[in-house]
Every structure is written in C-alpha cells, then in structure tokens.
Amino acid sequence: MAIRMPRIIKKSSTAGDVPKGHFAVYVGEKQKKRFVIPLSFLSQPAFQDLLSQAEEEFGFDHPMGGLTIPCSEDVFIDLTSSLCRI
C-alpha cells in the first residue's frame, strides 16, 4: 500500500499555474519566494498559527499581491515538511 504525500512546489512563475487543490504563498524575510502548497494545510493548527502571524504583520494588504508568510524559507520548509508527514 503506497502513501501519497502532498507536494510543495517552489516556483517563480505566474499565478495561472496553481493546480487544483493548492494555493500560492510568498515566503521569506527579505527576498520573497513563491511556493504552491496543498489547501489541506489550512486546517492544520501549526499552519494556522503561521497565518495569524502573517495577519498581524501584514494585515490584508499584502505587498506581493498574495498571501505573504513572514518567516524564513528554512522555517517554512521545515513546517510544511512536518505537515506532509501528518
């Protein structure tokens, strides 16, 4: 029996390439990088905490025109990797 893991995609392309069931976020402290992640992450408490931090820092006026996560790329990758194992 195989276990299917959600994919986290690091991208620098346009918004039109987000697969169904995923959404794009911008991550980084100085230089923002775009990641496409599964919608299922939205229900995870650890990811919801990260979204609360983003709301506190940016409100709903995101400078990148999309959801911006205020953490380092390494922290984001560690968090999303752990969510993939849940």
Secondary structure by P-SEA (a helix, b strand, c coil): cbbbbbbbbbccccccccccccccccccccbbbbbbbbccccccaaaaaaaaaaaaacccccccccccccccaaaaaaaaaaaaac
